[in-house]
Amino acid sequence: MGYKTKLAAICLPVAGMLFAMTAQAATTLDTVKERGRLICGASQGTPGFGAPDDNGYWRGLDIETCRAVAVAVLGDKDAVDFVPLSGQQRIPALQTGEIDILPRTLTWTLQRDANGINFTQPNYYEYTGFMMPKSLGITQVEDMAGASVCVQTGSTTEVVVNDVSTKHKLDLQPVVFDNTSAARQAFFSGRCDALITDAGALASVRASMAKNPDDYIIFPATPYVDALTPAVRQGDDQWMDIVRWSIQALIAAESFGITRENVDAMLDSKDPRIVRFLGKDPGNGTALGLKDDFAYQIVKALGNYGEIFDRNVGKDSPLKLERGYNALFKDGGLMLPLAFQ
């Protein structure tokens, strides 16, 4: 076999693989555009992060993350269908194509990342916490010996309960439920001493379900911080990029001082970075397969990350959560804007 023949034998299969990968990369975008709707996984009801209001309209930090992608791809923040999923259902639903994005408080872990899903951009940082009745007099993990803990199966909190129990020799007693609602109801009915999940969700549960929120205390289960990150299926790099940069548009807008109110005025900015960000200098949207002004459209429809945070879980919401880890990097937080260029 001659050199050229050998080269062709090597290159043709590789070219075929690259073609297949390229075709696959456009699949989710094409499917969503053809459908005219984005399908997002959702929680089974966590006010502030994801829950329908009294009129059935979905609201929350994770919900608006999905709406940002809908604006980028379809030009309409309401062109989204939300599918409530349990901890066990959520990842299989993403892997099988039942949903296009899984934004609901999903912790970025190695084994999840390596087994069928890709994480995009964290939209919320938080520690895992325990919530307990103040009447028990427990304010830290080390004092929880023998406590029963309501935990949802299919979540990272199952591992955390075991790790904490082993590390501190606590002999914690997990009481496992297959959905979020059952775990929460069991806790408030007194079936468990503690409820475990990320601290933001615990604050939501305490505010929305407790007869007297002041009767309950929340404290860290571990000293570690988790990156809660919207995920997509593996094998579609273009779609992963679209979701990542839609979230980044919210973060970058805040760093530029661009809000829903002033975004039109900022179109006249002389700052080259802002000009590129808003799409007046073409190229960014085209690189993703979107319109060049996708970031402008997201901010016009939803505002920036700080606005979304404040109205859903922050100072303008019932939860009143501090920005903390979720402040911009320049303000001491972990939200780091990337370069739109």
Sequence and secondary structure as in RCSB ss.txt:
>XXXX:A:sequence
MGYKTKLAAICLPVAGMLFAMTAQAATTLDTVKERGRLICGASQGTPGFGAPDDNGYWRGLDIETCRAVAVAVLG
DKDAVDFVPLSGQQRIPALQTGEIDILPRTLTWTLQRDANGINFTQPNYYEYTGFMMPKSLGITQVEDMAGASVC
VQTGSTTEVVVNDVSTKHKLDLQPVVFDNTSAARQAFFSGRCDALITDAGALASVRASMAKNPDDYIIFPATPYV
DALTPAVRQGDDQWMDIVRWSIQALIAAESFGITRENVDAMLDSKDPRIVRFLGKDPGNGTALGLKDDFAYQIVK
ALGNYGEIFDRNVGKDSPLKLERGYNALFKDGGLMLPLAFQ
>XXXX:A:secstr
  HHHHHHHHHHHHHHHHHHHHHHHTHHHHHHHHHT EEEEE S BTTTBEE TTS EESHHHHHHHHHHHHHHS
 TT EEEEE  HHHHHHHHHTTS SBB SS B  HHHHTTTEEE   SEEE EEEEEEGGG   SGGG TT EEE
EETTSTHHHHHHHHHHHHT   EEEEESSHHHHHHHHHTTS SEEEEEHHHHHHHHHHH SSGGGEEEEESSS  
EEE  EEETT HHHHHHHHHHHHHHHHHHHHT  TTTTTGGGG   HHHHHHTTSS SHHHHHTS TTHHHHHHH
HH  HHHHHHHHTSTTSSS    GGGSBGGGTSSB      
